Amino acid sequence: MVILSRLIYLMVALMMCQYIYACVRKNNELSKALNQVFIFGLGIVASYGISIWINNYMVMSVCHTLLFVCMDWVLYSIIRFVYMYINRPIHRKAERVVMTILAVDNIVMLLNPFTNICMDYKLYEWGSTYILMYQPKFLYHVHLIICYCLVVFVMYLLGRCFVQSPKYYKIKYGAIISILLTVVILNAIFLAFPWTIVDFSTLFYGFAAASMFHATFDFVPNRLVRNLRQFVDDNLYDATLIYDMAGNLLSANRLSREIFSEDDIKSLTDFEKYFGEYKDDDFVERQFGDKIFEVHCQKSRDNKRRVMATVFILHDITRIRHALDRVKHTATHDSLTKIYNRLGFIEEGRRYMSTHKDTVLAIAAVDNFRGINSLYGNEFGDKVLCTIAEELIEYHKSVEMVYSRSAEGKFAVLLPASEIGNFIRYVNQITVSFDEDVEIKLTLHFGYIHIEDTSKPLEFYYERALMAQSQTRNQFDHSIVVYDDKLERALNFEHQLIMDMHTSLLNNEFYFVLQPQIDLKAKKVLGAEALVRWQHGKFGRISPAQFIPLFEKNGFITRVDQYIWENVCKTLRELEDKDLFHGYFSVNVSQVDIMNLDVASLLTSYIKKYNLTPDKLHVEITESACVDNRKLLIDTIVGLQKEGFIVEIDDFGSGYSSLNALTNLPFDTVKLDMKFMENFNKSAKSGIIMNSITNMIHDLQAEIIVEGVETEEQEEQAISLQCHVSQGYLYSRPLEIDDFLKFTNEYNSTTD
């Protein structure tokens, strides 16, 4: 019996040490407070164990004294632990009072082995050993009162939390109350009934330590968790299905039962038949009824990779999918016509190319769409676009194709090559009603390309079809351009010119030639028109018809014009200094110059730089320049005239309203092309109109220059219309400076 009790106490002590170590590993404030309880509890167990292990009166009495001391500090540590456990701040003054009382009690207890002021000791035989029993005195009862008061206070703290807590959390406090009550009851039995001999409350300390540790750190309100899990599961936006290793349904939340019938999900085999193929730990998209779900399948496996359960989580993405579809539709469709835009066309066209051979990509552009908007209004322009889109939709009913509105007034179509002719004829029959009595027949210009190599991206063919369509602006005799090798070479050549233009300007590859202008009365060379030329380092002489429209389009013409203007002024200065020529040169100003430069200020700066008078530099401005900003054109002309320059209106008759030009534009000279004059010489009526125009110019105190004079008959016609100056191949082609000076000397000497 004695040996067994010793072994039990040893096991209890080891158990206490285990939980002391567990608290150390937790390493937080609560674990430190609980560890204090366990350490003093270990002191009680060790003291009592030694007292029944060693048969020495003095050792036994000292151990009993230490037991009572440890009991005081166990209770103090429990109070500190409980305050932290219930998350309340401890009262420091009360704590100091308690510590003082316990310290006095400890001193009295520690003196007892020598003074017996608390209790007397008596040995009782117990088997082969002795048990030290004690007979209490007054101070011992004081010690008990202190201890039980502390126990009652702890019970009060825990009991109040127990009463105030929700039912699922009562066990958190009830467990600690139960442990303390058990210890107190066992200790009370030992005190009340001496026949017990051994204080069994100390044997309970090991179990108490384990219970307190797990109640503190491992407590989970399982019923609450189960209820909450069921609540969460039933209120999830996700449907969940769980099957065991045999494929039996373990759990199906409310949402999953709303989606599926019982027969569909009663087993994993049934669900797989209904659901279809899937991969473990993967996401698949499935539609059930009118809802779309993203389904995640996860198989739970043990350490040997055996399937323990299969979980399906179905996330409703119906709204997301519909929202994405709307966003995608907005991103890939034209808001006005509701057909594909360029992005949608490229995306759908790629799929079309992968399944169709021998196809054509065509770009169709409404002829003069800006003019339609200006003349009839933007609302009618929108109606034109919608009408074309409707016709494309109609044509699509009989021909499989992809079509889009790609830009303002432009449509892209991908269709079989055999259909391109029928398609062009079909869309060129489209008419749009302006009102009840007026119908506008549309004209569309086409550029298209045969798709021969489907490995190339659709964007490659799209850009080339667009290039082909852009060429229709320069070809008035027909409105269809097919992209071929010849066009590609021409476009590559244009691209090369653009690549080289800056370098050529730095290398002085741009220069000017002079076409003489003749005084029709005096038969003398008055001046010349300066015309830009390009002597390319690689390609040789480039025609102005090739590079001037290109530079006007990309804006580089302003750099070239400024270069020519300054060189013209510099040449005039040199010729005057050498007494070689004292007439004027005229320079051309483009629409791009007027839009982007302060022309008057620039030309004035060149005149001043080379010490010339403004009448030596005539300025030619095309009548149709800045047709969209007439005020800017007028302001530019007025600014030039204020500085003393002579302004010539070039290409008169090519603009939208030549008579308006005479009325609104301030000018000094009008340049008439001979072809324009010949058009008015075909009938008596036309001649009257031509005479009226020239008379109006004369009445406005302006001079007339006729250009393009190639025959003496044309010269006589110019003289008959009282034109002042003429130029053309009848006199000379454009000449370089030395040749111009030679021509001038010879021509002037001949007419003397």
BELVEN-V991468 format. One record per pair of residues at least 24 apart in sequence whose ideal C-beta (glycine too) atoms are under 10 Angstrom apart, sorted by the first residue. I is the first residue (numbers start at 0). J is the second residue. If there is no record, write none. Layout:
# BELVEN-V991468
I:J  I:J
This chain:
# BELVEN-V991468
0:125  0:126  0:127  0:128  0:197  1:51  1:52  1:125  1:126  1:127  1:128  1:129  1:130  2:126  2:127  2:128  4:48  4:51  4:52  4:125  4:126  4:128  4:196  4:197  4:202  5:48  5:49  5:51  5:52  5:128  7:48  7:197  7:201  7:202  7:205  8:44  8:45  8:47  8:48  8:49  8:50  8:51  8:52  8:197  8:201  8:202  8:204  8:205  9:44  9:45  9:48  9:52  10:202  10:205  11:40  11:41  11:44  11:45  11:47  11:48  11:201  11:202  11:203  11:204  11:205  11:206  11:207  11:208  12:40  12:41  12:44  12:45  12:48  12:204  12:205  13:41  13:44  13:205  14:41  14:44  14:204  14:205  14:206  14:207  14:208  14:209  15:40  15:41  15:42  15:43  15:44  15:45  15:204  15:205  15:207  15:208  15:209  16:41  16:205  16:208  17:205  17:208  17:209  17:212  18:205  18:207  18:208  18:209  18:210  18:211  18:212  18:213  19:208  19:212  21:208  21:209  21:212  21:213  21:216  22:208  22:212  22:215  22:216  25:212  25:215  25:216  27:83  27:216  28:83  29:80  29:83  29:84  29:86  29:215  29:216  30:80  30:83  30:212  30:215  30:216  31:79  31:80  31:83  32:76  32:77  32:78  32:79  32:80  32:81  32:82  32:83  32:84  32:215  33:76  33:77  33:79  33:80  33:83  33:84  33:208  33:211  33:212  33:215  33:216  34:76  34:80  34:212  35:72  35:73  35:75  35:76  35:77  35:79  35:80  36:72  36:73  36:74  36:75  36:76  36:77  36:78  36:79  36:80  36:81  36:207  36:208  36:211  36:212  37:73  37:76  37:80  37:204  37:207  37:208  37:211  37:212  38:69  38:72  38:73  38:76  39:68  39:69  39:70  39:71  39:72  39:73  39:74  39:75  39:76  39:77  40:69  40:70  40:72  40:73  40:76  40:77  40:182  40:201  40:204  40:205  40:207  40:208  40:211  41:69  41:73  41:204  41:205  41:208  42:66  42:68  42:69  42:70  42:72  42:73  43:67  43:68  43:69  43:70  43:72  43:73  43:198  43:200  43:201  43:204  44:69  44:201  44:202  44:203  44:204  44:205  44:208  45:69  45:201  46:70  46:201  47:197  47:198  47:200  47:201  47:202  47:204  48:201  48:202  50:129  50:130  50:131  50:198  51:125  51:128  51:129  51:130  51:131  51:196  51:197  51:198  51:201  52:128  53:128  53:129  54:122  54:127  54:128  54:129  54:130  54:131  55:129  55:131  56:112  56:120  56:122  56:129  56:131  57:112  57:113  57:120  58:112  58:131  59:112  59:120  59:122  59:129  59:130  59:131  60:111  60:112  60:113  60:115  60:118  60:120  60:131  60:133  61:109  61:111  61:112  61:113  62:112  62:131  63:108  63:111  63:112  63:118  63:120  63:131  63:132  63:133  64:105  64:107  64:108  64:109  64:110  64:111  64:112  64:113  64:117  64:118  65:105  65:108  65:109  65:112  66:108  66:198  66:201  67:104  67:105  67:107  67:108  67:109  67:111  67:117  67:118  67:133  67:139  67:142  67:143  67:146  68:101  68:104  68:105  68:106  68:108  68:109  68:142  69:105  70:101  70:104  70:108  70:142  70:143  70:145  70:146  70:149  70:186  70:201  71:97  71:98  71:100  71:101  71:102  71:104  71:105  71:108  71:142  71:145  71:146  71:149  72:98  72:101  72:105  73:146  73:149  73:182  73:204  74:101  74:145  74:146  74:147  74:148  74:149  74:150  74:152  74:153  74:179  75:100  75:101  75:149  77:149  77:150  77:152  77:153  77:156  77:157  77:175  77:179  77:211  78:149  78:150  78:152  78:153  78:156  80:153  80:175  80:211  80:215  81:152  81:153  81:154  81:155  81:156  81:157  81:160  81:172  81:175  81:179  82:153  82:156  83:215  84:156  84:157  84:160  84:171  84:172  84:175  84:211  84:214  84:215  85:156  85:157  85:159  85:160  85:161  85:163  85:164  85:171  85:172  85:175  86:160  87:156  87:160  93:152  97:145  97:148  97:149  97:152  100:141  100:145  100:148  100:149  101:142  101:145  101:146  101:149  103:141  103:145  104:138  104:141  104:142  104:145  104:146  105:142  107:138  107:139  107:141  107:142  108:138  108:139  108:142  110:138  111:136  111:138  111:139  111:142  117:141  117:142  118:142  123:193  123:196  125:196  125:197  130:196  130:197  132:193  132:196  134:193  135:190  143:186  143:187  143:190  146:183  146:186  147:183  147:186  147:187  150:179  150:180  150:182  150:183  150:186  151:183  153:179  153:183  154:179  154:180  154:183  165:220  165:223  166:220  166:222  166:223  167:219  167:220  167:221  167:222  167:223  167:224  167:225  167:226  167:227  168:218  168:220  168:223  169:220  170:214  170:218  170:219  170:220  170:221  170:222  171:214  171:215  171:218  171:219  171:220  172:214  172:218  173:214  174:210  174:211  174:213  174:214  174:215  174:218  175:207  175:210  175:211  175:214  175:215  177:207  177:210  177:214  178:203  178:204  178:206  178:207  178:208  178:209  178:210  178:211  178:214  179:207  179:211  181:206  181:207  181:210  182:206  182:207  229:253  235:312  235:313  235:314  236:313  236:314  236:315  237:292  237:293  237:294  237:295  237:311  237:312  237:313  237:314  237:315  238:264  238:287  238:290  238:292  238:294  238:311  238:312  238:313  238:314  238:315  239:310  239:311  239:312  239:313  240:264  240:267  240:270  240:274  240:294  240:296  240:309  240:310  240:311  240:312  240:313  241:297  241:299  241:308  241:309  241:310  241:311  241:312  242:266  242:267  242:268  242:270  242:271  242:298  242:306  242:308  242:309  242:310  242:311  243:267  243:299  243:306  243:307  243:308  243:309  244:298  244:299  244:300  244:301  244:305  244:306  244:307  244:308  244:309  245:306  246:270  246:271  246:306  246:309  249:308  249:309  249:310  250:308  250:310  251:311  254:313  254:315  255:311  255:312  255:313  258:287  258:288  258:290  258:292  258:313  258:315  259:287  259:288  259:313  263:287  264:311  267:308  267:309  267:311  270:309  270:311  271:309  274:311  274:313  277:311  279:306  279:309  282:312  282:314  284:316  284:320  285:313  286:317  286:320  287:313  287:315  288:317  289:317  290:315  290:316  290:317  290:318  290:320  291:315  291:316  291:317  291:318  291:319  291:320  291:321  292:316  292:317  292:320  293:319  293:320  331:403  332:403  332:404  333:384  333:385  333:388  333:403  333:404  333:405  333:410  334:404  335:381  335:384  335:385  335:388  335:404  336:381  336:384  336:385  336:386  336:387  336:388  336:389  336:391  336:392  336:402  336:403  336:404  336:410  337:385  337:388  337:389  337:392  337:404  338:384  338:385  338:387  338:388  338:389  338:391  338:392  338:395  338:401  338:402  338:403  338:404  338:410  339:388  339:391  339:401  339:402  339:403  339:404  339:405  339:410  339:411  340:403  340:404  340:405  340:406  340:411  341:403  341:404  341:405  341:406  341:409  341:411  341:458  341:461  342:403  342:405  343:401  343:403  343:404  344:401  344:402  344:403  344:404  344:405  344:410  344:411  344:412  344:413  344:457  344:461  345:401  345:403  345:405  345:411  345:413  345:456  345:457  345:458  345:461  346:401  346:457  347:401  347:402  347:403  347:413  347:457  348:400  348:401  348:402  348:403  348:411  348:412  348:413  348:450  348:456  348:457  348:458  348:460  348:461  349:401  349:413  349:453  349:456  349:457  349:458  350:401  350:457  351:399  351:400  351:401  351:413  351:414  351:450  351:457  352:401  352:413  352:450  352:453  352:454  352:455  352:456  352:457  352:460  353:453  354:399  354:453  355:399  355:400  355:401  355:413  355:414  355:415  355:416  355:450  355:453  356:415  356:416  356:450  356:451  356:453  357:415  357:416  357:417  357:449  357:450  357:451  358:400  358:401  358:413  358:414  358:415  358:416  358:417  358:418  358:419  358:448  358:449  358:450  358:451  358:453  358:460  359:400  359:412  359:413  359:414  359:415  359:416  359:417  359:418  359:419  359:422  359:447  359:448  359:449  359:450  359:460  359:464  359:481  360:401  360:411  360:412  360:413  360:414  360:419  360:446  360:447  360:448  360:449  360:450  360:457  360:459  360:460  360:461  360:463  360:464  360:465  360:467  360:482  361:400  361:402  361:410  361:411  361:412  361:413  361:414  361:418  361:419  361:422  361:423  361:426  361:443  361:445  361:446  361:447  361:448  361:464  361:467  361:468  361:479  361:481  362:405  362:406  362:409  362:410  362:411  362:412  362:443  362:444  362:445  362:446  362:447  362:448  362:461  362:462  362:463  362:464  362:465  362:466  362:467  362:468  362:469  362:471  362:480  362:482  363:387  363:391  363:402  363:405  363:408  363:409  363:410  363:411  363:412  363:422  363:423  363:426  363:427  363:441  363:443  363:444  363:445  363:446  363:447  363:464  363:468  363:478  363:479  364:405  364:406  364:407  364:408  364:409  364:410  364:442  364:443  364:444  364:445  364:446  364:465  364:468  364:469  364:471  364:472  364:478  365:407  365:408  365:409  365:410  365:426  365:429  365:441  365:442  365:443  365:444  366:408  366:441  366:442  366:443  366:444  366:471  366:472  366:478  367:408  367:442  367:444  368:406  368:407  368:408  368:409  368:441  368:443  369:407  369:408  369:627  370:655  371:408  371:431  371:433  371:439  371:441  372:407  372:408  373:627  374:433  374:439  375:431  375:433  375:437  375:439  376:433  379:431  379:432  379:433  379:434  379:439  380:407  380:408  380:431  382:431  382:432  382:433  382:439  383:408  383:429  383:431  383:433  383:439  383:441  384:408  384:409  384:410  384:431  385:431  386:429  386:430  386:431  386:432  386:439  386:441  387:426  387:429  387:431  387:441  387:443  389:429  390:425  390:426  390:428  390:429  390:441  391:422  391:425  391:426  391:429  393:425  394:418  394:421  394:422  394:425  394:426  397:421  397:425  398:422  398:425  401:457  405:461  405:464  405:465  405:468  406:465  408:443  408:444  409:443  409:444  409:446  409:465  409:468  410:443  410:445  411:447  411:457  411:461  411:464  411:465  411:468  412:445  412:447  412:464  413:447  413:450  413:457  413:460  413:461  413:464  414:447  416:447  416:449  416:450  416:451  419:445  419:447  419:449  419:479  419:481  420:479  422:447  423:447  423:478  423:479  427:478  427:479  442:478  443:468  443:471  443:478  443:479  444:468  444:469  444:470  444:471  444:472  444:474  444:477  444:478  444:479  444:480  445:471  445:477  445:478  445:479  445:480  445:481  446:470  446:471  446:478  446:479  446:480  446:481  446:482  446:486  447:479  447:480  447:481  447:482  448:480  448:481  448:482  448:483  448:486  448:487  449:481  449:482  449:483  462:490  463:487  463:490  466:490  466:493  469:552  472:548  473:544  473:548  489:545  492:538  492:541  492:545  493:545  493:546  493:548  493:549  493:552  494:549  495:535  495:537  495:538  496:533  496:535  496:538  496:541  496:545  496:546  496:549  496:550  496:555  497:546  497:549  497:550  497:552  497:553  497:555  499:533  499:535  499:536  499:537  499:538  499:541  500:533  500:535  500:546  500:549  500:550  500:553  500:555  500:556  500:558  500:559  501:555  501:558  502:536  503:533  503:534  503:535  503:536  503:537  503:541  503:546  503:559  504:533  504:555  504:558  504:559  504:561  504:562  506:534  506:535  506:536  507:534  507:562  507:566  508:532  508:533  508:534  508:535  508:536  508:541  509:533  509:534  509:535  509:541  509:546  509:558  509:559  509:560  509:562  509:563  509:566  510:534  510:562  510:563  510:566  510:735  510:736  511:562  511:563  511:564  511:566  511:567  511:570  511:584  511:586  511:587  511:733  511:735  511:736  512:543  512:732  512:733  512:734  512:735  512:736  512:738  512:739  513:567  513:570  513:580  513:584  513:585  513:731  513:733  513:734  513:735  513:736  513:738  513:739  513:740  513:742  513:743  514:585  514:706  514:726  514:727  514:728  514:730  514:731  514:732  514:733  514:734  514:739  515:582  515:725  515:726  515:727  515:730  515:731  515:732  515:733  515:734  515:739  515:742  515:743  515:746  516:582  516:583  516:584  516:585  516:617  516:670  516:704  516:705  516:706  516:723  516:724  516:725  516:726  516:727  516:730  517:704  517:705  517:708  517:714  517:723  517:724  517:725  517:726  517:727  517:729  517:730  517:731  517:746  517:750  518:582  518:723  518:724  518:725  518:750  519:703  519:704  519:705  519:708  519:714  519:715  519:717  519:718  519:721  519:722  519:723  519:724  519:725  520:718  520:721  520:723  520:724  521:747  521:750  522:746  522:747  522:749  522:750  522:751  523:582  523:743  523:746  523:747  523:750  523:751  524:580  524:582  524:726  524:730  524:731  524:739  524:740  524:742  524:743  524:744  524:745  524:746  524:747  524:750  525:582  525:583  525:704  525:723  525:724  525:726  525:743  526:580  526:581  526:582  526:583  526:584  526:585  526:615  526:616  526:617  526:645  526:704  526:724  526:726  526:743  527:567  527:580  527:582  527:583  527:584  527:585  527:617  527:726  527:731  527:733  527:734  527:736  527:739  527:742  527:743  528:583  528:584  528:585  528:586  528:587  528:617  528:619  528:647  528:649  528:670  528:704  528:706  528:726  528:733  529:563  529:564  529:566  529:567  529:570  529:571  529:584  529:585  529:586  529:587  529:616  529:617  529:619  529:733  530:563  530:585  530:586  530:587  530:733  530:734  531:556  531:559  531:560  531:562  531:563  531:566  531:586  531:587  532:563  532:733  532:735  533:559  543:733  547:587  547:589  550:589  550:591  551:589  551:590  551:591  551:592  552:591  553:591  554:591  554:592  554:594  554:595  555:591  556:587  556:589  556:590  556:591  556:592  556:595  557:589  557:591  557:592  557:593  557:594  557:595  557:596  557:598  557:601  559:589  559:592  560:586  560:587  560:588  560:589  560:591  560:592  560:596  560:598  560:601  561:592  561:596  561:598  561:601  561:602  561:605  563:587  564:588  564:592  564:598  564:601  564:602  564:604  564:605  564:606  564:616  564:618  565:601  565:602  565:604  565:605  565:608  565:609  566:605  567:602  567:605  567:609  567:611  567:615  567:616  568:602  568:604  568:605  568:606  568:607  568:608  568:609  568:610  568:611  568:615  568:616  569:605  569:608  569:609  569:611  570:609  570:736  570:739  571:605  571:606  571:609  571:611  571:612  571:615  571:616  572:606  572:608  572:609  572:610  572:611  572:615  573:609  573:736  574:736  574:739  574:740  575:609  575:610  575:611  575:615  576:609  576:610  577:740  579:736  579:737  579:739  579:740  579:743  579:744  580:736  580:739  580:740  580:743  580:744  581:615  582:615  582:743  583:611  583:612  583:613  583:614  583:615  583:616  583:617  583:645  584:615  584:616  584:617  584:739  585:616  585:617  585:618  585:619  585:645  585:646  585:647  585:649  585:668  585:670  585:704  585:726  586:616  586:617  586:618  586:619  586:644  587:618  587:619  587:620  587:621  587:647  587:649  588:618  588:619  588:620  588:621  588:624  588:635  588:636  588:639  588:646  588:647  588:649  589:619  589:620  589:621  589:624  590:620  590:621  590:623  590:624  590:625  590:626  590:627  590:628  590:631  590:632  591:624  591:625  592:620  592:624  592:635  593:620  593:621  593:624  593:625  593:628  593:631  593:632  593:634  593:635  593:636  594:624  594:625  594:627  594:628  594:631  594:632  594:635  596:635  597:635  597:638  598:635  598:636  598:638  598:639  598:642  598:644  599:634  599:635  599:636  599:637  599:638  599:639  599:640  599:641  599:642  599:644  600:638  600:642  602:638  602:639  602:642  602:644  603:638  603:639  603:641  603:642  603:643  603:644  606:642  606:643  606:644  612:643  613:639  613:640  613:641  613:642  613:643  613:644  613:645  614:643  614:644  614:645  615:643  615:644  615:645  616:642  616:643  616:644  616:645  617:644  617:645  617:646  617:647  617:667  617:668  617:704  618:642  618:644  618:645  618:646  618:647  618:649  618:667  618:668  619:645  619:646  619:647  619:648  619:649  619:650  619:668  619:670  619:704  620:646  620:647  620:648  620:649  620:650  620:664  620:666  621:648  621:649  621:650  621:651  621:653  621:654  621:670  622:648  622:649  622:650  622:651  622:652  622:653  622:654  622:655  622:656  622:657  622:659  622:660  622:661  622:664  622:666  622:669  622:670  623:649  623:650  623:651  623:652  623:653  623:654  623:655  623:656  623:657  623:660  624:648  624:649  624:650  624:654  624:664  626:654  626:655  626:656  629:659  629:660  629:663  629:664  630:663  632:660  632:663  632:664  633:663  633:664  633:665  636:664  636:665  636:666  636:667  637:664  637:665  639:665  639:667  640:665  640:666  640:667  645:702  646:701  647:701  647:702  647:704  647:724  648:696  648:701  648:704  649:704  649:706  650:675  650:706  651:675  651:692  651:696  651:703  651:704  652:676  652:678  652:679  652:692  657:692  658:692  658:695  661:692  661:695  661:696  661:698  661:699  661:701  662:695  662:699  665:699  665:701  666:696  666:699  666:701  666:702  667:699  667:700  667:701  667:702  668:696  668:701  668:702  668:703  668:704  668:723  668:724  669:693  669:695  669:696  669:699  669:701  669:702  669:703  669:704  669:705  669:722  670:702  670:703  670:704  670:705  670:706  670:707  670:724  670:726  671:696  671:703  671:704  671:705  671:706  671:707  671:717  671:720  671:722  671:725  672:705  672:706  672:707  672:708  672:727  673:705  673:706  673:707  673:708  673:709  673:710  673:713  673:714  673:716  673:717  673:725  673:726  673:727  673:729  674:706  674:707  674:713  675:705  675:706  675:707  676:705  676:707  676:708  676:713  676:716  676:717  676:720  676:722  677:707  677:713  677:716  679:720  680:713  680:716  680:720  686:719  686:720  689:716  689:720  690:719  690:720  690:721  692:720  693:717  693:719  693:720  693:721  693:722  694:720  694:721  696:720  696:721  696:722  697:721  697:722  697:723
